[in-house]
Amino acid sequence: MRWSSLVAIALTLASTGAGAAMYKWTGSDGRVEYGQFPPPGVQAERISASGTTKKVEPQKVTPPEQRVDELEAEQHKQDEQDKEAAEREQRAAQRARNCETARKNLAVLKEEGHHRVRLPDGTVTHLSDEEKQQRIARNEQAIKDNDCQ
């Protein structure tokens, strides 16, 4: 009974360690050390079950304060990009409104007949042919300036 218990224990120990990776590295005091997790920033070798080793690149050690700074910089950059995108959308919407207004004004100005306009002081007057042509030119230029399609 004693012999079978030892065999069962040995098999249990062998099977639990088979799936775990083991590493070998040289410590700061020059001694060779072994373990499942090599310390960050240390050149280590992974040891296979057959005893062969494979070099593993050291993990990059980033202090938490530096990581926080990096994340804040990333967030700031994303906020700036979002702000620029919103500004582009606003400019595009304003250009579309400008186009619509210029087209409507141009259509009205090209109609035959006299055109009345309300002056800033509230009085109403008729446009002369020269004023009408100036306003037509201004609206045509607004259409070009706003890249109206």
ROGU-876027 format. One record per residue (C-alpha): x, y, z; residue number from 1; residue in three letters. Coordinates in steps of 0.1 Angstrom, whole numbers, always signed. Each point is the difference from the previous one (the first is absolute). Last residue first. Layout:
% residues N
X, Y, Z, NUM, Ala
...
This chain:
% residues 149
-222, +711, -560, 149, Gln
+8, +31, +20, 148, Cys
+37, +5, +6, 147, Asp
-7, +27, +27, 146, Asn
+20, +27, -18, 145, Asp
-16, -9, -34, 144, Lys
-35, +4, +13, 143, Ile
+9, +31, +18, 142, Ala
+15, +14, -32, 141, Gln
-33, -6, -18, 140, Glu
-18, +17, +29, 139, Asn
+22, +31, -2, 138, Arg
-3, +1, -38, 137, Ala
-38, -1, +2, 136, Ile
+1, +27, +27, 135, Arg
+21, +22, -22, 134, Gln
-23, -5, -29, 133, Gln
-30, +10, +21, 132, Lys
+18, +30, +13, 131, Glu
+7, +11, -37, 130, Glu
-36, -7, -11, 129, Asp
-13, +21, +29, 128, Ser
-14, -17, +30, 127, Leu
-33, +12, +14, 126, His
-4, +14, +35, 125, Thr
-15, -9, +33, 124, Val
+8, +17, +33, 123, Thr
+9, -19, +31, 122, Gly
+32, +19, +9, 121, Asp
+21, -30, -12, 120, Pro
-16, +2, -35, 119, Leu
-28, -22, -11, 118, Arg
+3, -10, -36, 117, Val
-24, +2, -29, 116, Arg
+7, -16, -34, 115, His
-14, +13, -32, 114, His
-9, -25, -27, 113, Gly
+14, -31, -16, 112, Glu
+14, -27, +22, 111, Glu
+38, -3, +1, 110, Lys
+1, +16, +35, 109, Leu
-23, -26, +14, 108, Val
+20, -29, -13, 107, Ala
+32, +16, +12, 106, Leu
-13, +5, +35, 105, Asn
-12, -36, +2, 104, Lys
+34, -13, -12, 103, Arg
+19, +23, +24, 102, Ala
-21, -11, +30, 101, Thr
+4, -37, -9, 100, Glu
+37, +3, -5, 99, Cys
+5, +19, +33, 98, Asn
-20, -27, +18, 97, Arg
+22, -27, -15, 96, Ala
+31, +20, +9, 95, Arg
-12, +3, +36, 94, Gln
-6, -38, +2, 93, Ala
+35, -7, -14, 92, Ala
+16, +25, +25, 91, Arg
-19, -17, +28, 90, Gln
+11, -34, -11, 89, Glu
+36, +11, -2, 88, Arg
-2, +15, +35, 87, Glu
-14, -33, +13, 86, Ala
+28, -19, -16, 85, Ala
+26, +24, +15, 84, Glu
-15, -4, +35, 83, Lys
+0, -38, -4, 82, Asp
+37, +1, -11, 81, Gln
+8, +22, +30, 80, Glu
-18, -23, +24, 79, Asp
+19, -30, -15, 78, Gln
+33, +18, +5, 77, Lys
-9, +9, +36, 76, His
-10, -36, +7, 75, Gln
+33, -13, -14, 74, Glu
+19, +25, +21, 73, Ala
-20, -11, +31, 72, Glu
+8, -36, -8, 71, Leu
+37, +7, -4, 70, Glu
+1, +20, +33, 69, Asp
-18, -29, +18, 68, Val
+25, -25, -14, 67, Arg
+29, +22, +11, 66, Gln
-15, +2, +35, 65, Glu
-5, -38, +1, 64, Pro
+37, -6, -8, 63, Pro
+5, -19, -33, 62, Thr
+20, -31, +0, 61, Val
+3, -16, -34, 60, Lys
+1, -38, +3, 59, Gln
+33, -16, -8, 58, Pro
+1, -19, -33, 57, Glu
-1, -38, +4, 56, Val
+29, -23, -10, 55, Lys
-10, -36, -5, 54, Lys
+13, -28, +21, 53, Thr
+1, -38, -4, 52, Thr
-7, -22, +30, 51, Gly
-25, -23, -16, 50, Ser
-28, +16, +19, 49, Ala
+9, +34, -14, 48, Ser
+19, +27, +17, 47, Ile
-7, +36, -9, 46, Arg
+31, +22, +1, 45, Glu
+1, +34, +18, 44, Ala
+14, +34, -6, 43, Gln
-13, +21, +29, 42, Val
-21, +32, -3, 41, Gly
-29, -14, +19, 40, Pro
+8, -29, +24, 39, Pro
-4, -35, -16, 38, Pro
-33, -18, +9, 37, Phe
-1, -38, +3, 36, Gln
+33, -2, +18, 35, Gly
+38, -7, -2, 34, Tyr
+30, +20, +12, 33, Glu
+36, +1, -11, 32, Val
+21, +20, +24, 31, Arg
+18, +32, -11, 30, Gly
-12, +22, +28, 29, Asp
-24, +18, -23, 28, Ser
-16, -33, -9, 27, Gly
+8, -21, -30, 26, Thr
-30, -15, -17, 25, Trp
-18, -34, -6, 24, Lys
-37, -3, -7, 23, Tyr
-26, -26, +5, 22, Met
-33, -3, -18, 21, Ala
-28, -18, +18, 20, Ala
-19, -28, -19, 19, Gly
+22, -29, +12, 18, Ala
+2, +12, +36, 17, Gly
-34, -14, +10, 16, Thr
+6, -34, -17, 15, Ser
+34, -7, +16, 14, Ala
-13, +8, +35, 13, Leu
-30, -22, -3, 12, Thr
+21, -28, -15, 11, Leu
+24, +2, +29, 10, Ala
-28, +0, +26, 9, Ile
-17, -30, -16, 8, Ala
+34, -19, -1, 7, Val
+7, +8, +36, 6, Leu
-35, -12, +10, 5, Ser
+5, -33, -20, 4, Ser
+32, -7, +19, 3, Trp
-16, +5, +34, 2, Arg
-28, -23, -7, 1, Met
